[in-house]
Amino acid sequence: MTVKSQCHPGTTWRLATMVAAIYARARLSLQRRRALAELDALSDHHLQDIGIDRPRIPELVKREFAWNGLLDSGWPRSRRPRQR
């Protein structure tokens, strides 16, 4: 017995793209939290050696992720042309 899907053919593609984007954002969030925790675990002496002030850690981590193009990238656009 064959079951036909009643949804639009592009729906599956968009759903897969959205799930992938959600997964990527969750992974990115985890990486940011790990980086923050790692830097926060360092002593003030070690932070001074690498030139970081403790209050600036969140700002520096955010800037580093943004510099590498990992932050605030938004939802990926579908590669399929929009049908009218």
C-alpha positions in Angstrom: 0.0 0.0 0.0 1.4 3.4 -1.0 0.6 6.5 1.0 0.9 9.8 -0.8 1.9 12.9 1.1 -0.6 15.8 0.9 2.0 18.5 1.7 3.7 20.8 -0.8 7.0 19.4 -2.2 9.0 22.4 -0.8 7.7 21.9 2.7 10.0 19.0 3.5 13.0 21.0 2.3 12.1 24.0 4.4 11.4 21.9 7.4 14.8 20.2 7.1 16.5 23.6 6.7 14.8 25.0 9.8 15.7 21.9 11.9 19.3 22.2 10.8 19.3 25.9 11.6 17.9 25.2 15.1 20.5 22.5 15.7 23.3 24.9 14.6 22.1 27.6 16.9 21.9 25.2 19.8 25.4 24.0 19.1 26.7 27.6 18.8 25.0 28.5 22.1 26.7 25.6 23.8 30.1 26.6 22.4 29.6 30.1 23.7 28.7 28.9 27.1 31.7 26.7 27.2 34.0 29.5 26.1 32.6 31.8 28.8 33.0 29.1 31.5 36.5 28.3 30.4 37.6 32.0 30.6 35.7 32.5 33.8 37.6 29.6 35.4 40.9 31.2 34.8 42.6 33.1 37.6 42.9 36.9 37.4 46.7 36.4 37.0 46.1 34.2 33.9 43.6 36.6 32.5 46.0 39.5 33.0 48.7 37.5 31.1 46.5 37.2 28.0 45.2 40.8 28.3 41.6 40.2 29.4 39.7 41.9 32.2 37.2 39.7 33.9 34.2 42.1 33.4 34.9 42.1 29.6 34.8 38.4 29.1 31.2 38.2 27.8 31.8 41.1 25.4 35.0 39.5 24.1 33.4 36.1 23.6 30.5 37.6 21.7 32.8 39.7 19.6 35.0 36.7 18.8 32.0 34.6 17.7 30.7 37.5 15.6 34.2 38.0 14.0 34.2 34.4 12.9 30.8 34.8 11.3 29.1 32.5 13.8 26.8 34.9 15.6 23.6 36.6 14.4 23.6 34.9 11.0 19.8 34.6 10.9 17.8 31.9 9.3 19.4 30.4 6.2 17.6 31.2 3.0 16.2 28.3 0.9 18.2 27.6 -2.2 15.1 26.8 -4.1 13.4 29.6 -6.1 10.1 30.8 -4.7 7.1 29.5 -6.7 4.3 31.9 -7.5 
